Amino acid sequence: MTIEEESTVRARPEPIKAVPVRHPGRWMTVAVLAVLTAMFLHVLLTNDAFQWSFIVDNMFRPPVIDGLVQGTVLMTVSAMLIGVALGVVVAVMRLSPNPVLRAVAWLYTWFFRAVPRLVLLAVFGNVGILWSRLEFGVPFDTQLGQLFGIDGLELRLFGFDSRDVLTGFVAGLLGLALSEAAYMAEIVRAGIQSVDPGQTEAAGALGMSRGQTLRRVVLPQAMRVIIPPTGNETIAMLKDTSLLMYVPVSMELFFQLDAVGKRTFQIFPMYVAACLWYLLLSSILLIGQYFLERHFGKGYGGAERARFRLRNIAAEAGGGAIGAGGTGPGTGSR
């Protein structure tokens, strides 16, 4: 062996003996969770109070299914559609340069975010106390007729009994939708403000109106921020439909399950059935929210960062220049 070969052998470092990092706390947590899970499953399977056969026999009865479809699902969809549409309008008003529109939008969000939904439903359910009959026409027509010496002057076009129109379903829809619009207004406002103002300026430079800029430029980019909290609000709305039993609305899932429990004196099993139904419906909404977030999140997050890294690696290999489009994270000389 020559001197050069001997020096090379001596300079070669020894293999690194890597020792895995110990995580005793992690394994203790897993053990505790496993014990708690086993205890929970033991209660579910061995406690006779659940009465699983009774739950299965009664949670799929026609009145319960009708309450699910015609009450819970229909109310959730209707309230969210109205809430989202009205929320967008209120959000645009909050961002308007007109101080009157801003003040009206602020008052709306302040009121409906401050009053609990259960209280709103109770108020709308009894709003017929204020007006037993609604008339549309010239106000103060009787006093106006007396002023001109005409007795019994009526300038009313049409009217209707408020109790015939403000049914339990309509009252519940108004309470939930108006309350939801206040929350959606703040969500949409945050989404609009998350878009770079330069996008609006560029759209204006192209001759687009404010409405066109909002529809075609701002809102499509704001959806990435709007979708996640909107999904949470939809799930919350689904659960809040159970409050309709206080309006009262009889064609509703929880009302029907509660009625079965009280009629058969088996309250707890029907409450468990309600939990199972809401878990199923919320899981379906969560799946839909996941795909919506993935659709509107294209070009953002981890995938976009990966593309930036690939561009930077290619730029460094090519002499430090960034490909078409400007700069990205990690650019510059080495």
C-alpha positions as MATLAB code, in Angstrom:
seq = 'MTIEEESTVRARPEPIKAVPVRHPGRWMTVAVLAVLTAMFLHVLLTNDAFQWSFIVDNMFRPPVIDGLVQGTVLMTVSAMLIGVALGVVVAVMRLSPNPVLRAVAWLYTWFFRAVPRLVLLAVFGNVGILWSRLEFGVPFDTQLGQLFGIDGLELRLFGFDSRDVLTGFVAGLLGLALSEAAYMAEIVRAGIQSVDPGQTEAAGALGMSRGQTLRRVVLPQAMRVIIPPTGNETIAMLKDTSLLMYVPVSMELFFQLDAVGKRTFQIFPMYVAACLWYLLLSSILLIGQYFLERHFGKGYGGAERARFRLRNIAAEAGGGAIGAGGTGPGTGSR';
ca = [
       0.000    0.000    0.000;
       1.392    3.362   -1.000;
       1.522    6.404    1.241;
      -1.258    8.126   -0.731;
      -3.607    5.140   -0.413;
      -2.881    4.894    3.311;
      -3.697    8.571    3.882;
      -6.962    8.159    1.937;
      -8.020    5.220    4.084;
      -7.225    7.125    7.262;
      -9.154   10.207    6.105;
     -12.358    8.244    5.422;
     -14.824    8.969    8.277;
     -16.356    6.199   10.271;
     -20.004    5.274    9.631;
     -22.448    7.291   11.713;
     -24.292    5.227   14.265;
     -27.710    6.923   14.287;
     -29.781    6.302   17.396;
     -33.548    6.842   16.977;
     -34.988    9.582   19.142;
     -37.037    8.182   22.003;
     -40.617    9.434   22.450;
     -41.854    7.956   25.732;
     -44.559   10.620   26.118;
     -45.981    9.793   22.710;
     -46.313    6.109   23.518;
     -47.848    6.881   26.915;
     -50.445    9.032   25.166;
     -51.206    6.214   22.717;
     -51.632    3.780   25.601;
     -54.003    6.118   27.464;
     -56.069    6.709   24.305;
     -56.224    2.966   23.653;
     -57.542    2.329   27.175;
     -60.144    5.091   26.854;
     -61.240    3.755   23.468;
     -61.620    0.250   24.859;
     -63.681    1.595   27.774;
     -65.917    3.554   25.408;
     -66.489    0.537   23.155;
     -67.232   -1.599   26.210;
     -69.941    0.848   27.296;
     -71.443    0.946   23.791;
     -71.583   -2.822   23.437;
     -72.518   -3.938   26.943;
     -74.751   -1.198   28.397;
     -78.409   -2.117   27.910;
     -79.506    1.522   28.138;
     -78.520    2.113   24.513;
     -81.035   -0.422   23.173;
     -79.520   -0.615   19.699;
     -82.336   -2.712   18.271;
     -84.879   -0.095   19.379;
     -82.744    2.666   17.830;
     -82.481    0.899   14.481;
     -86.210    0.110   14.408;
     -87.278    3.727   15.040;
     -84.642    6.014   13.475;
     -85.718    5.063    9.920;
     -89.478    5.388   10.315;
     -91.325    7.512    7.674;
     -92.007   10.513    9.992;
     -88.318   10.660   10.901;
     -87.232   10.458    7.256;
     -89.773   13.149    6.319;
     -88.431   15.379    9.079;
     -84.903   14.723    7.842;
     -85.606   15.612    4.207;
     -88.393   18.197    4.424;
     -87.148   19.830    7.588;
     -83.441   19.495    8.335;
     -81.979   19.159    4.839;
     -84.387   21.584    3.150;
     -83.969   24.164    5.894;
     -80.177   23.892    5.803;
     -80.007   24.343    2.032;
     -82.557   27.188    1.949;
     -81.058   29.087    4.886;
     -77.528   28.802    3.492;
     -78.560   29.932    0.006;
     -80.302   33.002    1.390;
     -77.554   33.617    3.934;
     -74.736   33.432    1.373;
     -76.527   35.647   -1.164;
     -77.472   38.260    1.417;
     -74.058   37.988    3.057;
     -72.316   38.881   -0.202;
     -74.539   41.955   -0.551;
     -73.866   43.057    3.030;
     -70.113   42.464    2.598;
     -70.042   44.645   -0.517;
     -71.954   47.300    1.413;
     -69.378   47.134    4.229;
     -66.605   47.765    1.694;
     -68.522   50.484   -0.164;
     -67.147   54.054   -0.158;
     -70.685   55.230    0.666;
     -70.801   55.903    4.457;
     -74.569   55.289    4.639;
     -74.250   51.799    3.130;
     -71.332   51.030    5.434;
     -73.319   52.113    8.479;
     -76.394   50.077    7.508;
     -74.258   46.976    6.859;
     -72.449   47.399   10.190;
     -75.731   47.753   12.080;
     -77.083   44.629   10.397;
     -74.058   42.501   11.280;
     -73.938   43.966   14.795;
     -77.548   43.076   15.565;
     -77.753   39.592   14.076;
     -74.386   38.522   15.458;
     -75.273   39.769   18.931;
     -78.666   38.058   19.327;
     -78.558   34.250   19.826;
     -80.268   32.189   17.161;
     -82.590   30.550   19.640;
     -83.841   33.985   20.703;
     -84.223   35.043   17.054;
     -86.269   31.936   16.294;
     -88.496   32.620   19.286;
     -88.997   36.236   18.165;
     -89.802   35.352   14.547;
     -92.078   32.573   15.723;
     -94.170   35.110   17.635;
     -93.861   38.089   15.288;
     -97.554   37.701   14.472;
     -98.230   39.363   17.830;
     -96.991   42.671   16.373;
     -99.050   42.551   13.182;
    -102.069   40.293   13.024;
    -102.606   41.467    9.448;
    -100.213   43.065    6.985;
    -101.606   45.700    4.613;
     -99.833   47.235    1.620;
    -100.853   50.662    0.323;
    -100.789   54.310    1.372;
    -100.009   54.605    5.082;
    -102.266   56.647    7.372;
    -105.036   56.559    4.769;
    -107.802   56.995    7.377;
    -106.152   60.066    8.905;
    -105.483   61.425    5.415;
    -109.159   61.041    4.527;
    -110.233   62.836    7.701;
    -107.842   65.648    6.823;
    -109.676   66.165    3.516;
    -113.112   65.470    4.956;
    -113.486   61.973    3.470;
    -114.755   59.335    5.874;
    -113.677   55.740    5.513;
    -110.964   56.404    2.930;
    -108.999   53.215    2.210;
    -106.000   53.305   -0.088;
    -104.787   49.776    0.603;
    -103.862   47.602   -2.353;
    -103.866   44.194   -0.711;
    -103.223   42.490    2.604;
    -102.991   39.111    4.274;
    -103.098   37.519    7.677;
     -99.565   37.326    9.047;
    -100.257   34.004   10.761;
    -101.108   32.433    7.403;
     -97.801   33.510    5.855;
     -95.414   33.388    8.819;
     -95.748   29.673    9.401;
     -93.299   27.827   11.590;
     -91.084   26.886    8.650;
     -91.012   30.439    7.245;
     -90.335   31.949   10.666;
     -87.510   29.488   11.252;
     -86.092   30.145    7.787;
     -86.076   33.907    8.370;
     -84.399   33.574   11.751;
     -81.662   31.222   10.558;
     -81.059   32.885    7.173;
     -80.842   36.456    8.494;
     -78.512   35.358   11.263;
     -76.353   33.393    8.842;
     -76.126   36.361    6.469;
     -74.434   38.423    9.184;
     -71.709   35.803    9.650;
     -71.318   35.210    5.929;
     -70.913   38.954    5.394;
     -67.821   38.958    7.600;
     -66.458   35.833    5.921;
     -66.936   37.280    2.429;
     -65.484   40.626    3.512;
     -62.356   38.891    4.829;
     -62.066   36.929    1.582;
     -62.380   40.039   -0.582;
     -59.809   41.900    1.493;
     -57.373   38.982    1.149;
     -57.098   39.611   -2.603;
     -54.206   41.839   -3.632;
     -55.519   45.374   -4.366;
     -53.362   45.345   -7.480;
     -55.825   42.879   -9.010;
     -58.618   45.436   -8.711;
     -56.419   48.203  -10.075;
     -55.406   46.070  -13.056;
     -59.050   45.215  -13.784;
     -59.962   48.891  -13.617;
     -57.118   49.731  -15.990;
     -58.620   47.241  -18.452;
     -61.912   49.129  -18.343;
     -63.868   46.666  -16.210;
     -66.631   48.053  -14.019;
     -66.711   47.533  -10.260;
     -69.333   44.801  -10.594;
     -67.375   42.993  -13.308;
     -64.199   43.231  -11.261;
     -65.974   41.767   -8.255;
     -67.541   38.866  -10.201;
     -64.690   37.958  -12.537;
     -61.528   38.913  -10.656;
     -61.974   39.359   -6.917;
     -64.520   36.729   -5.874;
     -62.906   33.819   -7.810;
     -59.630   34.499   -5.996;
     -61.349   35.100   -2.661;
     -63.074   31.704   -2.780;
     -59.917   30.065   -1.455;
     -60.390   32.007    1.773;
     -64.199   31.923    1.787;
     -64.802   28.186    1.275;
     -63.347   26.738    4.538;
     -65.334   28.935    6.969;
     -68.410   28.628    4.740;
     -68.190   24.862    5.067;
     -67.998   25.235    8.829;
     -71.008   27.537    8.772;
     -72.966   24.999    6.722;
     -72.259   22.270    9.263;
     -73.212   24.651   12.073;
     -76.443   25.487   10.233;
     -77.218   21.783    9.906;
     -76.917   21.396   13.658;
     -78.794   24.610   14.417;
     -81.867   23.296   12.613;
     -82.491   21.298   15.788;
     -83.452   24.638   17.377;
     -86.549   24.737   15.157;
     -88.412   22.602   17.668;
     -88.698   25.747   19.807;
     -90.502   27.739   17.042;
     -92.080   25.110   16.866;
     -91.560   23.258   13.576;
     -92.855   19.703   13.782;
     -91.481   18.589   10.403;
     -87.878   18.418   11.593;
     -85.493   15.561   12.401;
     -84.826   16.212   16.081;
     -88.479   17.063   16.755;
     -89.581   13.733   15.296;
     -86.948   11.731   17.175;
     -87.799   13.536   20.414;
     -91.491   12.816   19.829;
     -90.772    9.098   19.387;
     -88.731    9.051   22.573;
     -91.426   10.780   24.617;
     -94.188    8.626   23.182;
     -92.349    5.380   23.978;
     -90.682    6.657   27.179;
     -87.299    5.875   25.617;
     -85.712    9.329   25.510;
     -82.030    8.401   25.652;
     -82.005    5.915   22.717;
     -83.662    8.522   20.498;
     -81.067   11.091   21.501;
     -78.403    8.591   20.458;
     -80.232    8.162   17.140;
     -80.164   11.947   16.681;
     -76.403   11.926   17.280;
     -75.965    9.218   14.658;
     -78.020   11.119   12.078;
     -76.122   14.388   12.643;
     -72.788   12.542   12.514;
     -73.743   11.029    9.150;
     -74.954   14.315    7.641;
     -71.951   16.274    8.947;
     -69.574   13.660    7.522;
     -71.165   14.055    4.077;
     -70.750   17.828    4.289;
     -67.133   17.445    5.387;
     -66.393   15.334    2.313;
     -67.954   17.962    0.068;
     -65.996   20.706    1.825;
     -62.740   18.796    1.294;
     -63.242   18.575   -2.479;
     -64.314   22.220   -2.715;
     -61.245   23.363   -0.806;
     -59.020   21.258   -3.036;
     -60.660   22.707   -6.160;
     -60.397   26.364   -5.158;
     -56.972   25.877   -3.519;
     -55.230   24.897   -6.766;
     -51.995   26.827   -7.155;
     -51.675   27.537   -3.424;
     -50.135   25.810   -0.460;
     -47.726   22.886   -0.617;
     -48.037   22.252   -4.338;
     -47.227   25.848   -5.186;
     -44.265   25.859   -2.803;
     -42.994   22.675   -4.474;
     -43.180   24.370   -7.858;
     -41.238   27.330   -6.494;
     -38.551   25.010   -5.185;
     -38.259   23.220   -8.528;
     -37.973   26.562  -10.316;
     -35.260   27.690   -7.917;
     -33.290   24.464   -8.335;
     -33.494   24.808  -12.107;
     -32.457   28.450  -11.870;
     -29.453   27.664   -9.682;
     -28.392   24.904  -12.053;
     -28.678   27.343  -14.953;
     -26.643   30.126  -13.366;
     -29.045   31.747  -10.931;
     -31.617   33.078  -13.387;
     -35.314   32.611  -12.733;
     -37.504   31.400  -15.557;
     -40.196   33.548  -17.045;
     -42.291   35.275  -14.466;
     -39.965   37.057  -12.050;
     -38.684   35.975   -8.665;
     -39.665   33.372   -6.140;
     -38.596   32.290   -2.648;
     -34.980   31.407   -2.270;
     -33.696   33.347   -5.298;
     -30.461   35.251   -5.455;
     -26.743   34.528   -5.632;
     -25.209   31.734   -3.628;
];
